[in-house]
Amino acid sequence: MTLRLIYNSLHAAGLVTSQRQFSREWLQKQPSYYSSSVSRSREPSLQVLFIIYDRIRRMALSSADDIEIPCQHRKQLRRLAVEIRNLIGQRLSPPGSSGC
C-alpha cells in the first residue's frame, strides 16, 4: 500500500482534485508532502497512515445523509481502509513476530 495508490483511489472517487489538496486536507501535511514522498520513494509515517485511515474509515461508514458519496465509492473506501489498517498492523508488529 503506497500513498500513490491511496491518492489514486481518492482521486478516482472524486474526493481529491490535486496532490496539494491531498497533502493538506487528507494527510494534514505541507502541500508538497505527497509529491516529495513519491519522488523520494518514501513510505508514509505511521502518523500519516493513522490520519488517512481515520478519515477514510469515517467517510466509508458515514450514512448517505451525511456526505454525498456514491455506494460504489463507499465500498472502495471500506476496502481501502482495511488495506491501510492492515499496513498499520504490519508496521506495529515487531519483525519476526507471528502475531500471536
Secondary structure, 3 states (H helix, E strand, C coil): CCHHHHHHHHHHCCCCCCHHHHHHHHCCCCCCHHHHHHHCCCCCCHHHHHHHHHHHHHHHHCCCCCCCCCHHHHHHHHHHHHHHHHHHHHHHCCCCCCCC
